[in-house]
Amino acid sequence: MMNGGFTLALMALLAAMLVWIAIVDVKTYTISNGLNIAIALLAPLYWWSAGVPLWPNAGMQVGMAILVFLLFAGAFYLNAMGGGDVKLAAALALWFPPIDTVRLIVVMSLVGGLLTLLVVGIHRARKKEGRPEIPYGVAIAAGGLWLLAQRFLNQFAGMSLGN
């Protein structure tokens, strides 16, 4: 349940940071450690504001964030993902319950696949040499924004026009 305007403001701040990350990642292929740290450090404030119990809910979110980090660190090791992408996905996992983190990964993967096809197509059309760089922060941000939109819209699900 939402704790008024403060929770909504935190969600809006996260959304703004995700949009900024996507824009910068397209331009520079980097994601700022500072933004990743800010997203991670704002999560406990969000938990408090939204009334998320520390145990077991927030604890499970921390556990899921660690799992996401380890999973994507493997992708980093295989040179399939950048370090900033790994940290961003883990930081976002702190904001969502485990089932929503799974949804984040699914949406992120779908958007990432489409983004990869687009970038590879452009790379080939321009007849560039080497392996194209994929700004995967765009896909991660899209997944996070999708989940935030779901949360925002779901707060109105129980309302009727007469209330």
PyMOL commands that place a pseudoatom at each C-alpha (Angstrom):
pseudoatom trace, name=CA, resn=MET, resi=1, chain=A, elem=C, hetatm=0, pos=[0.000, 0.000, 0.000]
pseudoatom trace, name=CA, resn=MET, resi=2, chain=A, elem=C, hetatm=0, pos=[1.267, 3.456, -0.885]
pseudoatom trace, name=CA, resn=ASN, resi=3, chain=A, elem=C, hetatm=0, pos=[2.258, 5.894, 1.847]
pseudoatom trace, name=CA, resn=GLY, resi=4, chain=A, elem=C, hetatm=0, pos=[1.022, 8.970, 0.059]
pseudoatom trace, name=CA, resn=GLY, resi=5, chain=A, elem=C, hetatm=0, pos=[2.965, 11.426, -1.969]
pseudoatom trace, name=CA, resn=PHE, resi=6, chain=A, elem=C, hetatm=0, pos=[6.402, 10.555, -0.563]
pseudoatom trace, name=CA, resn=THR, resi=7, chain=A, elem=C, hetatm=0, pos=[6.284, 6.996, -1.920]
pseudoatom trace, name=CA, resn=LEU, resi=8, chain=A, elem=C, hetatm=0, pos=[5.058, 8.310, -5.243]
pseudoatom trace, name=CA, resn=ALA, resi=9, chain=A, elem=C, hetatm=0, pos=[7.888, 10.866, -5.268]
pseudoatom trace, name=CA, resn=LEU, resi=10, chain=A, elem=C, hetatm=0, pos=[10.446, 8.105, -4.669]
pseudoatom trace, name=CA, resn=MET, resi=11, chain=A, elem=C, hetatm=0, pos=[8.967, 6.107, -7.544]
pseudoatom trace, name=CA, resn=ALA, resi=12, chain=A, elem=C, hetatm=0, pos=[9.082, 9.195, -9.771]
pseudoatom trace, name=CA, resn=LEU, resi=13, chain=A, elem=C, hetatm=0, pos=[12.707, 9.808, -8.782]
pseudoatom trace, name=CA, resn=LEU, resi=14, chain=A, elem=C, hetatm=0, pos=[13.584, 6.218, -9.663]
pseudoatom trace, name=CA, resn=ALA, resi=15, chain=A, elem=C, hetatm=0, pos=[11.774, 6.584, -13.001]
pseudoatom trace, name=CA, resn=ALA, resi=16, chain=A, elem=C, hetatm=0, pos=[13.673, 9.793, -13.768]
pseudoatom trace, name=CA, resn=MET, resi=17, chain=A, elem=C, hetatm=0, pos=[16.977, 8.122, -12.917]
pseudoatom trace, name=CA, resn=LEU, resi=18, chain=A, elem=C, hetatm=0, pos=[16.127, 5.178, -15.188]
pseudoatom trace, name=CA, resn=VAL, resi=19, chain=A, elem=C, hetatm=0, pos=[15.281, 7.493, -18.089]
pseudoatom trace, name=CA, resn=TRP, resi=20, chain=A, elem=C, hetatm=0, pos=[18.558, 9.368, -17.531]
pseudoatom trace, name=CA, resn=ILE, resi=21, chain=A, elem=C, hetatm=0, pos=[20.510, 6.092, -17.388]
pseudoatom trace, name=CA, resn=ALA, resi=22, chain=A, elem=C, hetatm=0, pos=[18.972, 4.945, -20.690]
pseudoatom trace, name=CA, resn=ILE, resi=23, chain=A, elem=C, hetatm=0, pos=[19.816, 8.227, -22.427]
pseudoatom trace, name=CA, resn=VAL, resi=24, chain=A, elem=C, hetatm=0, pos=[23.394, 8.284, -21.154]
pseudoatom trace, name=CA, resn=ASP, resi=25, chain=A, elem=C, hetatm=0, pos=[23.920, 4.592, -21.919]
pseudoatom trace, name=CA, resn=VAL, resi=26, chain=A, elem=C, hetatm=0, pos=[22.895, 5.147, -25.554]
pseudoatom trace, name=CA, resn=LYS, resi=27, chain=A, elem=C, hetatm=0, pos=[25.375, 8.016, -25.825]
pseudoatom trace, name=CA, resn=THR, resi=28, chain=A, elem=C, hetatm=0, pos=[28.324, 6.644, -23.838]
pseudoatom trace, name=CA, resn=TYR, resi=29, chain=A, elem=C, hetatm=0, pos=[27.731, 2.906, -23.243]
pseudoatom trace, name=CA, resn=THR, resi=30, chain=A, elem=C, hetatm=0, pos=[28.313, 3.490, -19.534]
pseudoatom trace, name=CA, resn=ILE, resi=31, chain=A, elem=C, hetatm=0, pos=[26.143, 3.540, -16.431]
pseudoatom trace, name=CA, resn=SER, resi=32, chain=A, elem=C, hetatm=0, pos=[27.301, 5.712, -13.562]
pseudoatom trace, name=CA, resn=ASN, resi=33, chain=A, elem=C, hetatm=0, pos=[28.287, 3.948, -10.352]
pseudoatom trace, name=CA, resn=GLY, resi=34, chain=A, elem=C, hetatm=0, pos=[26.870, 6.958, -8.531]
pseudoatom trace, name=CA, resn=LEU, resi=35, chain=A, elem=C, hetatm=0, pos=[23.403, 6.398, -10.000]
pseudoatom trace, name=CA, resn=ASN, resi=36, chain=A, elem=C, hetatm=0, pos=[23.563, 2.682, -9.262]
pseudoatom trace, name=CA, resn=ILE, resi=37, chain=A, elem=C, hetatm=0, pos=[24.544, 3.424, -5.654]
pseudoatom trace, name=CA, resn=ALA, resi=38, chain=A, elem=C, hetatm=0, pos=[21.773, 6.029, -5.350]
pseudoatom trace, name=CA, resn=ILE, resi=39, chain=A, elem=C, hetatm=0, pos=[19.180, 3.546, -6.627]
pseudoatom trace, name=CA, resn=ALA, resi=40, chain=A, elem=C, hetatm=0, pos=[20.397, 0.923, -4.154]
pseudoatom trace, name=CA, resn=LEU, resi=41, chain=A, elem=C, hetatm=0, pos=[20.501, 3.354, -1.209]
pseudoatom trace, name=CA, resn=LEU, resi=42, chain=A, elem=C, hetatm=0, pos=[17.033, 4.754, -1.943]
pseudoatom trace, name=CA, resn=ALA, resi=43, chain=A, elem=C, hetatm=0, pos=[15.473, 1.277, -1.777]
pseudoatom trace, name=CA, resn=PRO, resi=44, chain=A, elem=C, hetatm=0, pos=[15.372, 1.100, 2.060]
pseudoatom trace, name=CA, resn=LEU, resi=45, chain=A, elem=C, hetatm=0, pos=[13.772, 4.558, 2.142]
pseudoatom trace, name=CA, resn=TYR, resi=46, chain=A, elem=C, hetatm=0, pos=[11.192, 3.265, -0.323]
pseudoatom trace, name=CA, resn=TRP, resi=47, chain=A, elem=C, hetatm=0, pos=[10.603, 0.171, 1.851]
pseudoatom trace, name=CA, resn=TRP, resi=48, chain=A, elem=C, hetatm=0, pos=[9.946, 2.394, 4.861]
pseudoatom trace, name=CA, resn=SER, resi=49, chain=A, elem=C, hetatm=0, pos=[7.691, 4.735, 2.904]
pseudoatom trace, name=CA, resn=ALA, resi=50, chain=A, elem=C, hetatm=0, pos=[5.695, 1.917, 1.298]
pseudoatom trace, name=CA, resn=GLY, resi=51, chain=A, elem=C, hetatm=0, pos=[5.430, -0.068, 4.535]
pseudoatom trace, name=CA, resn=VAL, resi=52, chain=A, elem=C, hetatm=0, pos=[7.487, -3.031, 3.341]
pseudoatom trace, name=CA, resn=PRO, resi=53, chain=A, elem=C, hetatm=0, pos=[8.268, -5.234, 6.381]
pseudoatom trace, name=CA, resn=LEU, resi=54, chain=A, elem=C, hetatm=0, pos=[12.014, -5.702, 6.890]
pseudoatom trace, name=CA, resn=TRP, resi=55, chain=A, elem=C, hetatm=0, pos=[11.473, -9.392, 7.543]
pseudoatom trace, name=CA, resn=PRO, resi=56, chain=A, elem=C, hetatm=0, pos=[10.758, -11.343, 5.479]
pseudoatom trace, name=CA, resn=ASN, resi=57, chain=A, elem=C, hetatm=0, pos=[9.882, -9.009, 2.564]
pseudoatom trace, name=CA, resn=ALA, resi=58, chain=A, elem=C, hetatm=0, pos=[12.873, -6.648, 2.430]
pseudoatom trace, name=CA, resn=GLY, resi=59, chain=A, elem=C, hetatm=0, pos=[15.141, -9.543, 3.342]
pseudoatom trace, name=CA, resn=MET, resi=60, chain=A, elem=C, hetatm=0, pos=[13.878, -11.506, 0.357]
pseudoatom trace, name=CA, resn=GLN, resi=61, chain=A, elem=C, hetatm=0, pos=[14.425, -8.488, -1.890]
pseudoatom trace, name=CA, resn=VAL, resi=62, chain=A, elem=C, hetatm=0, pos=[18.034, -8.221, -0.679]
pseudoatom trace, name=CA, resn=GLY, resi=63, chain=A, elem=C, hetatm=0, pos=[18.492, -11.950, -1.304]
pseudoatom trace, name=CA, resn=MET, resi=64, chain=A, elem=C, hetatm=0, pos=[17.029, -11.617, -4.794]
pseudoatom trace, name=CA, resn=ALA, resi=65, chain=A, elem=C, hetatm=0, pos=[19.295, -8.645, -5.525]
pseudoatom trace, name=CA, resn=ILE, resi=66, chain=A, elem=C, hetatm=0, pos=[22.308, -10.756, -4.549]
pseudoatom trace, name=CA, resn=LEU, resi=67, chain=A, elem=C, hetatm=0, pos=[21.073, -13.573, -6.786]
pseudoatom trace, name=CA, resn=VAL, resi=68, chain=A, elem=C, hetatm=0, pos=[20.567, -11.158, -9.703]
pseudoatom trace, name=CA, resn=PHE, resi=69, chain=A, elem=C, hetatm=0, pos=[24.043, -9.738, -9.141]
pseudoatom trace, name=CA, resn=LEU, resi=70, chain=A, elem=C, hetatm=0, pos=[25.622, -13.193, -9.158]
pseudoatom trace, name=CA, resn=LEU, resi=71, chain=A, elem=C, hetatm=0, pos=[23.646, -14.315, -12.214]
pseudoatom trace, name=CA, resn=PHE, resi=72, chain=A, elem=C, hetatm=0, pos=[24.555, -11.222, -14.215]
pseudoatom trace, name=CA, resn=ALA, resi=73, chain=A, elem=C, hetatm=0, pos=[28.138, -11.246, -12.952]
pseudoatom trace, name=CA, resn=GLY, resi=74, chain=A, elem=C, hetatm=0, pos=[28.356, -14.542, -14.821]
pseudoatom trace, name=CA, resn=ALA, resi=75, chain=A, elem=C, hetatm=0, pos=[27.158, -12.738, -17.959]
pseudoatom trace, name=CA, resn=PHE, resi=76, chain=A, elem=C, hetatm=0, pos=[29.781, -10.053, -17.306]
pseudoatom trace, name=CA, resn=TYR, resi=77, chain=A, elem=C, hetatm=0, pos=[32.449, -12.730, -16.969]
pseudoatom trace, name=CA, resn=LEU, resi=78, chain=A, elem=C, hetatm=0, pos=[31.390, -14.109, -20.369]
pseudoatom trace, name=CA, resn=ASN, resi=79, chain=A, elem=C, hetatm=0, pos=[31.647, -10.575, -21.792]
pseudoatom trace, name=CA, resn=ALA, resi=80, chain=A, elem=C, hetatm=0, pos=[27.914, -10.579, -22.524]
pseudoatom trace, name=CA, resn=MET, resi=81, chain=A, elem=C, hetatm=0, pos=[27.037, -7.679, -20.219]
pseudoatom trace, name=CA, resn=GLY, resi=82, chain=A, elem=C, hetatm=0, pos=[28.749, -4.589, -18.845]
pseudoatom trace, name=CA, resn=GLY, resi=83, chain=A, elem=C, hetatm=0, pos=[29.568, -4.057, -15.202]
pseudoatom trace, name=CA, resn=GLY, resi=84, chain=A, elem=C, hetatm=0, pos=[27.223, -1.092, -14.907]
pseudoatom trace, name=CA, resn=ASP, resi=85, chain=A, elem=C, hetatm=0, pos=[24.398, -3.228, -16.275]
pseudoatom trace, name=CA, resn=VAL, resi=86, chain=A, elem=C, hetatm=0, pos=[25.060, -5.886, -13.630]
pseudoatom trace, name=CA, resn=LYS, resi=87, chain=A, elem=C, hetatm=0, pos=[24.997, -3.317, -10.818]
pseudoatom trace, name=CA, resn=LEU, resi=88, chain=A, elem=C, hetatm=0, pos=[21.872, -1.596, -12.165]
pseudoatom trace, name=CA, resn=ALA, resi=89, chain=A, elem=C, hetatm=0, pos=[19.900, -4.850, -12.396]
pseudoatom trace, name=CA, resn=ALA, resi=90, chain=A, elem=C, hetatm=0, pos=[20.899, -5.767, -8.826]
pseudoatom trace, name=CA, resn=ALA, resi=91, chain=A, elem=C, hetatm=0, pos=[20.071, -2.283, -7.498]
pseudoatom trace, name=CA, resn=LEU, resi=92, chain=A, elem=C, hetatm=0, pos=[16.639, -2.408, -9.158]
pseudoatom trace, name=CA, resn=ALA, resi=93, chain=A, elem=C, hetatm=0, pos=[15.962, -5.824, -7.628]
pseudoatom trace, name=CA, resn=LEU, resi=94, chain=A, elem=C, hetatm=0, pos=[16.065, -4.116, -4.210]
pseudoatom trace, name=CA, resn=TRP, resi=95, chain=A, elem=C, hetatm=0, pos=[12.928, -2.160, -5.142]
pseudoatom trace, name=CA, resn=PHE, resi=96, chain=A, elem=C, hetatm=0, pos=[10.711, -5.093, -6.106]
pseudoatom trace, name=CA, resn=PRO, resi=97, chain=A, elem=C, hetatm=0, pos=[9.428, -8.315, -4.543]
pseudoatom trace, name=CA, resn=PRO, resi=98, chain=A, elem=C, hetatm=0, pos=[11.010, -11.479, -5.982]
pseudoatom trace, name=CA, resn=ILE, resi=99, chain=A, elem=C, hetatm=0, pos=[8.150, -12.213, -8.420]
pseudoatom trace, name=CA, resn=ASP, resi=100, chain=A, elem=C, hetatm=0, pos=[8.412, -8.687, -9.807]
pseudoatom trace, name=CA, resn=THR, resi=101, chain=A, elem=C, hetatm=0, pos=[12.172, -9.076, -10.125]
pseudoatom trace, name=CA, resn=VAL, resi=102, chain=A, elem=C, hetatm=0, pos=[11.522, -12.138, -12.271]
pseudoatom trace, name=CA, resn=ARG, resi=103, chain=A, elem=C, hetatm=0, pos=[9.140, -9.992, -14.339]
pseudoatom trace, name=CA, resn=LEU, resi=104, chain=A, elem=C, hetatm=0, pos=[11.877, -7.349, -14.562]
pseudoatom trace, name=CA, resn=ILE, resi=105, chain=A, elem=C, hetatm=0, pos=[14.283, -9.924, -15.966]
pseudoatom trace, name=CA, resn=VAL, resi=106, chain=A, elem=C, hetatm=0, pos=[11.692, -11.171, -18.476]
pseudoatom trace, name=CA, resn=VAL, resi=107, chain=A, elem=C, hetatm=0, pos=[10.813, -7.676, -19.738]
pseudoatom trace, name=CA, resn=MET, resi=108, chain=A, elem=C, hetatm=0, pos=[14.488, -6.690, -19.712]
pseudoatom trace, name=CA, resn=SER, resi=109, chain=A, elem=C, hetatm=0, pos=[15.343, -9.788, -21.768]
pseudoatom trace, name=CA, resn=LEU, resi=110, chain=A, elem=C, hetatm=0, pos=[12.592, -9.164, -24.320]
pseudoatom trace, name=CA, resn=VAL, resi=111, chain=A, elem=C, hetatm=0, pos=[13.505, -5.501, -24.743]
pseudoatom trace, name=CA, resn=GLY, resi=112, chain=A, elem=C, hetatm=0, pos=[17.196, -6.414, -24.762]
pseudoatom trace, name=CA, resn=GLY, resi=113, chain=A, elem=C, hetatm=0, pos=[16.616, -8.952, -27.526]
pseudoatom trace, name=CA, resn=LEU, resi=114, chain=A, elem=C, hetatm=0, pos=[14.771, -6.410, -29.656]
pseudoatom trace, name=CA, resn=LEU, resi=115, chain=A, elem=C, hetatm=0, pos=[17.420, -3.787, -28.918]
pseudoatom trace, name=CA, resn=THR, resi=116, chain=A, elem=C, hetatm=0, pos=[20.164, -6.234, -29.912]
pseudoatom trace, name=CA, resn=LEU, resi=117, chain=A, elem=C, hetatm=0, pos=[18.435, -7.039, -33.200]
pseudoatom trace, name=CA, resn=LEU, resi=118, chain=A, elem=C, hetatm=0, pos=[18.067, -3.325, -33.926]
pseudoatom trace, name=CA, resn=VAL, resi=119, chain=A, elem=C, hetatm=0, pos=[21.691, -2.494, -33.087]
pseudoatom trace, name=CA, resn=VAL, resi=120, chain=A, elem=C, hetatm=0, pos=[23.061, -5.477, -35.025]
pseudoatom trace, name=CA, resn=GLY, resi=121, chain=A, elem=C, hetatm=0, pos=[20.872, -4.531, -38.014]
pseudoatom trace, name=CA, resn=ILE, resi=122, chain=A, elem=C, hetatm=0, pos=[22.168, -0.954, -37.981]
pseudoatom trace, name=CA, resn=HIS, resi=123, chain=A, elem=C, hetatm=0, pos=[25.735, -2.193, -37.501]
pseudoatom trace, name=CA, resn=ARG, resi=124, chain=A, elem=C, hetatm=0, pos=[25.471, -4.454, -40.535]
pseudoatom trace, name=CA, resn=ALA, resi=125, chain=A, elem=C, hetatm=0, pos=[23.636, -1.883, -42.662]
pseudoatom trace, name=CA, resn=ARG, resi=126, chain=A, elem=C, hetatm=0, pos=[26.491, 0.539, -42.061]
pseudoatom trace, name=CA, resn=LYS, resi=127, chain=A, elem=C, hetatm=0, pos=[28.957, -2.268, -42.854]
pseudoatom trace, name=CA, resn=LYS, resi=128, chain=A, elem=C, hetatm=0, pos=[30.892, -1.673, -39.644]
pseudoatom trace, name=CA, resn=GLU, resi=129, chain=A, elem=C, hetatm=0, pos=[33.619, -4.065, -38.562]
pseudoatom trace, name=CA, resn=GLY, resi=130, chain=A, elem=C, hetatm=0, pos=[33.777, -5.806, -35.186]
pseudoatom trace, name=CA, resn=ARG, resi=131, chain=A, elem=C, hetatm=0, pos=[31.194, -6.579, -32.586]
pseudoatom trace, name=CA, resn=PRO, resi=132, chain=A, elem=C, hetatm=0, pos=[28.489, -3.940, -32.024]
pseudoatom trace, name=CA, resn=GLU, resi=133, chain=A, elem=C, hetatm=0, pos=[28.054, -2.428, -28.556]
pseudoatom trace, name=CA, resn=ILE, resi=134, chain=A, elem=C, hetatm=0, pos=[24.589, -2.872, -27.063]
pseudoatom trace, name=CA, resn=PRO, resi=135, chain=A, elem=C, hetatm=0, pos=[23.439, -0.185, -24.595]
pseudoatom trace, name=CA, resn=TYR, resi=136, chain=A, elem=C, hetatm=0, pos=[21.768, -2.792, -22.383]
pseudoatom trace, name=CA, resn=GLY, resi=137, chain=A, elem=C, hetatm=0, pos=[21.007, -0.189, -19.737]
pseudoatom trace, name=CA, resn=VAL, resi=138, chain=A, elem=C, hetatm=0, pos=[18.131, 0.799, -22.031]
pseudoatom trace, name=CA, resn=ALA, resi=139, chain=A, elem=C, hetatm=0, pos=[16.590, -2.663, -21.655]
pseudoatom trace, name=CA, resn=ILE, resi=140, chain=A, elem=C, hetatm=0, pos=[17.119, -2.707, -17.884]
pseudoatom trace, name=CA, resn=ALA, resi=141, chain=A, elem=C, hetatm=0, pos=[15.613, 0.779, -17.570]
pseudoatom trace, name=CA, resn=ALA, resi=142, chain=A, elem=C, hetatm=0, pos=[12.642, -0.264, -19.727]
pseudoatom trace, name=CA, resn=GLY, resi=143, chain=A, elem=C, hetatm=0, pos=[11.989, -3.231, -17.440]
pseudoatom trace, name=CA, resn=GLY, resi=144, chain=A, elem=C, hetatm=0, pos=[12.176, -1.033, -14.356]
pseudoatom trace, name=CA, resn=LEU, resi=145, chain=A, elem=C, hetatm=0, pos=[9.922, 1.605, -15.891]
pseudoatom trace, name=CA, resn=TRP, resi=146, chain=A, elem=C, hetatm=0, pos=[7.415, -1.074, -16.883]
pseudoatom trace, name=CA, resn=LEU, resi=147, chain=A, elem=C, hetatm=0, pos=[7.266, -2.336, -13.293]
pseudoatom trace, name=CA, resn=LEU, resi=148, chain=A, elem=C, hetatm=0, pos=[6.965, 1.190, -11.903]
pseudoatom trace, name=CA, resn=ALA, resi=149, chain=A, elem=C, hetatm=0, pos=[4.109, 1.896, -14.299]
pseudoatom trace, name=CA, resn=GLN, resi=150, chain=A, elem=C, hetatm=0, pos=[2.383, -1.289, -13.121]
pseudoatom trace, name=CA, resn=ARG, resi=151, chain=A, elem=C, hetatm=0, pos=[2.730, -0.223, -9.478]
pseudoatom trace, name=CA, resn=PHE, resi=152, chain=A, elem=C, hetatm=0, pos=[1.504, 3.277, -10.199]
pseudoatom trace, name=CA, resn=LEU, resi=153, chain=A, elem=C, hetatm=0, pos=[-1.501, 2.074, -12.179]
pseudoatom trace, name=CA, resn=ASN, resi=154, chain=A, elem=C, hetatm=0, pos=[-2.338, -0.692, -9.701]
pseudoatom trace, name=CA, resn=GLN, resi=155, chain=A, elem=C, hetatm=0, pos=[-2.839, 1.831, -6.905]
pseudoatom trace, name=CA, resn=PHE, resi=156, chain=A, elem=C, hetatm=0, pos=[-5.944, 2.974, -8.783]
pseudoatom trace, name=CA, resn=ALA, resi=157, chain=A, elem=C, hetatm=0, pos=[-7.269, -0.542, -9.415]
pseudoatom trace, name=CA, resn=GLY, resi=158, chain=A, elem=C, hetatm=0, pos=[-9.423, -0.575, -6.291]
pseudoatom trace, name=CA, resn=MET, resi=159, chain=A, elem=C, hetatm=0, pos=[-10.900, 2.876, -6.884]
pseudoatom trace, name=CA, resn=SER, resi=160, chain=A, elem=C, hetatm=0, pos=[-14.216, 3.496, -8.577]
pseudoatom trace, name=CA, resn=LEU, resi=161, chain=A, elem=C, hetatm=0, pos=[-15.297, 6.666, -10.306]
pseudoatom trace, name=CA, resn=GLY, resi=162, chain=A, elem=C, hetatm=0, pos=[-17.828, 7.351, -7.580]
pseudoatom trace, name=CA, resn=ASN, resi=163, chain=A, elem=C, hetatm=0, pos=[-15.249, 7.428, -4.756]
for i in range(1, 163): cmd.bond("trace and resi %d" % i, "trace and resi %d" % (i + 1))
show_as sticks, trace
zoom trace
